[in-house]
Amino acid sequence: MFEKLSSEKVVSVTCMSVAGINRLFKKHCGVTAIQWREEKRIAHACYRLIHTEKRVC
């Protein structure tokens, strides 16, 4: 689906610290990067449960 993006990769591209990136992300998105990622993962799982024949167990 998407390429895995590590904090180290973002740091090297942006020339910012991990803490600086986290502050900027939270300022613009209202949640931390980890919270955002988890919300996206849950939304994707819900979509797959609703729109496919896949089961939880």
N, C-alpha and C positions, 0 to 999 in steps of 0.2 A: 504494500500500500504506500507507505512513505519510508524514506530513508531515516534510520535512527539518527537522532541529533543529540550529541552529547554536549554537556556544558563546556567541556574543554574545546570542542570544535567552535562553539559560539564565541568563547573567549578569544580564540586565536583569530577569528574573522573580524570581531568588533573592537579588539584592543581594549576591552573593558574587563573588570574583575567579575567573578561570579556574583559577588554581593551586589555590585553595580547593576548587572543585568537583571538580577532578581528584583531589585528596587524599581528599576525602570518598567519591568514587566508588570509588577503589581500596580504601579502608578497608572499605567495605561489600560490594563485589563481588569483591575479591581480584585483580582485573586492572584495567588502565587502560581508559578508555572506548574508546580506539582498538582495543585487543585484544578487548574485548567485542564491538564492532561487527564486526570481522573474523571472529570466531568465528560470529556470527549470520549473516553473509553466506555463509560457507562452508557452514554447516549448511543454509541455505535452498537453496543451489546443489546440494548433495548430495540434498536432498529432491526437487528438481525433476528431477534426473537419474534418480533411482530411480523416481519416480511418474509421469513423463510420457514421451512419445516424443521429447523434445528430445535433441539430440546436442551434444557438445562442439564439434565443428567442422562 
